[in-house]
């Protein structure tokens, strides 16, 4: 076994199934966990059917908590426990991302060769091969290969090393927040680890495919920010 791979799912069934299929076709031997975060009955049924066909661990978070979605903290806590139990790195692949066959092997290889690694992420691209959200901040970067960065990484497709997981207990995460990639990126550096983005390891990303309401950020920003600030959504 080379890593624990997890995918949080909130509806968007077809996009989620595309993510799952790509993960299951990737090179290497990985333990794969899908966390269903209070999806509709249709999505739950689709995931259960896919589990039988593709053989992955499926966790319905409604069996673990009554807290409403999003429950990213529960996903992280459960995934960290599994990674520490097995002594393996953790790779998060979100349900709007399609990995390549060598994505995991290269992430694992890089972390093994660079033992001070905290987080290492694959660069996100659109269907045309152009760098896209959330890594537009690296769009003008001319360097190829590994770029060490002080900027936050996204969890789109990111490895968290076992040494870092051993150094920071996710049960201490702020439960008032919804998303934790920025906080965990900074925490890794605070604890003396290095974070990297692999500019030559692209994954296909369809931004916010897993949370369609967030498309409002581009189509109707006033409504998006109303939901974000006044409805208590999307706290980072």
N, C-alpha and C positions, 0 to 999 in steps of 0.2 A: 504494500500500500504506500502511495507517494504523497497523498494529501487528503484532507477532508474538503469536499466541495459542497457549497450550500447555495440554494436559490430561494429567496423569499418571493411568494406569489400573492398578488391581490387581483383576482379576476384577470382580464385581458388574456383569455384562455389560449387563443391561437398563438399569440406572441410567446406566451409562457411555454407552450408545447414546442415551438421552434427552438427556444433556448434549451429546453430539456433534451431534445433530440441531438443538438449539436454537442452538448456536454457528454452524452452517452457515446458519441462517436469519436470523442477525443482520444488521443494516444495516451497510454499509461493505465495504471491501476488506481482508481480513486473510489473512496466511499462518498456516495452522492446523496444529499438530503434536500428535499423540497419542503419548505415551510409554507403552508396555506394559511393566510392571514384573514380569516373570516370572509372568504369569497362566497359567491352565490352558490346555490345548490348545483347549478349547471357546471360551474367551474370545478367544484369539488368532485362531481361525477366524472368529469373529463380527466382530472388528475388521477383519480382512482383507476380509471381504465388505462391510462398511460403507465401507471405504476406496474400493472400486471404485464404490459407489453415490454416495458423498458427496464424494469427491475431497479428501482431506487427507493430510498426510505422516504415515506410521506408522513409529515406531521401536520395535523390540523390544530392550529394554535387555540382554537375554541375548546379543545380538550384540556388545555393547560392553564388558560386564563379567561377571565370575564372582561378584561380590559378591551375596549374597542380598538380596531385597527387605526393607525399602524402600530405594530408591536415589534419593531426592529430590535429593541433591546432584548426581548425574549429570544429572538433568533440568534443574536450575538452571544448571549449567555449560554444557550444550549450548544451552539457550535463550538464555542471556546472549551466547554467541558469535554466534548468529544475529541477535539484536537489535543488537549492536554492529556487525556486518558491514553491516546494512541501515540503521543509524541510526534505528531505530524503537523505541518503547516496547514493553515485554513485558507481556502480560496473562495471568495464570494463572487458569484456571477448573478447579476440582477436579471429580471425576467424580460428586459427589453434589449438584451445583448445576445449576439450569436458568436460563439468562439470558433476558432479554427482548430484543426486536428492537432497542431503542435502547441497550442496556447498554454496548456497546463504544464506540459513537459518543460517548456522554456522558462516559465515562471519558477517552477521548482528548482530547475538547474541553476538559475541566476541566484536565487536565495541561498542555495547550498554553497555556491562559489563565493558569496559575499556575506559572511556570517554576521556582520553588523546590520544587516537589513532588518528594518521594521516592517515596512510595507513596500510592495512593488506592484505597480499596475500596468496593464496593457493599454495602449493608447486607443481611444475611441475614434471611429470613422463612420461616415455615412456611406450610402450605396455607391457613391462616386469615388470613394477612397479619399475623401477630404476629412481632415481632423474636425470633429464636431464637439458639441456640448457633452460632457462638462470640461473638456480639455482644450477649449478654444484659447485658453491662456498660453498654451504651448504651440499654437498654430504657426507662429513665425519662427519657431525654433529650427535652426539649420542642422543641429547635431543629430546624428543617427545613433542607434544603440541606446545604451542606458544613460538617462539624465537624472543625476541626483538633484533633488529639489527640496526647498523649504516650504513650498506651497502645498496646500492640502490635496490629497488624492481623493478620488471618488471610489465607491465600492462597486462601480460598474463591472469590472473584472480585475480583482485585486487579491494578491496573496498577503496574508499576515503571518509573519514567521513565528515559529514555536517559541523561540527565546522571548520575543515581544509578548506573545500571549501568556507566557509564564511570569512576565514582569508586571502586567497590568490586569487587574481583575475587572471584567466587564460588569460584574454585579454592582460596581460603584458608579455606573453610568447615571447621568441625570435623567430621571424618569419624566421630567417636564418637557423633554425634547422628543422629537419624532425621528430625527436622522442623526447619525453619529460619525460619519466619515471625516468631517472636518475636525471634530474633537479628537478622534482616535489618531488621525494623522499628526496633529500637534502633540498629542501625548507620547507618541513613539519618539519624536525628536526630543521632547523634554526628558525622556528616559535614556537618551544617548544613542538611539538607533538612527540609521540613515533610511530615507525614503527615496524611491526611484520610480520613474515612469520609463517604460521601454518604448522608445519612439519607433522601433522597427518591429513591434509586435502588435499589429492592429486587430481590433475586434469590431464587428458591426454593431452600431448602437442606434436604436430608434428612440430618441429622447422621450422620456415620460410615457413610453408605451405601457408601462405597468400601472401608471396613475394618470389616466387620461385627463382628469380635471386640471392637471398642472400645465396642459397645453394652453390654458387661458393666459399663462404668462406671456405668450406671444400673440394670441388672437384677441384677448381682452384683458390687458394688464390691470385695469382698475378693479375688475371683478376678482382677478387672481390675488392681488394684494389685499383686497377686502377679506377674502377667505383666509389668507395667510395670517394677517395681523388681528382681525376682529373675530374670526371664527376659530382661532387657535390651531390652524392647520400649518403643516410644513415647517415646524420649528427645528432649527439646526443649532 
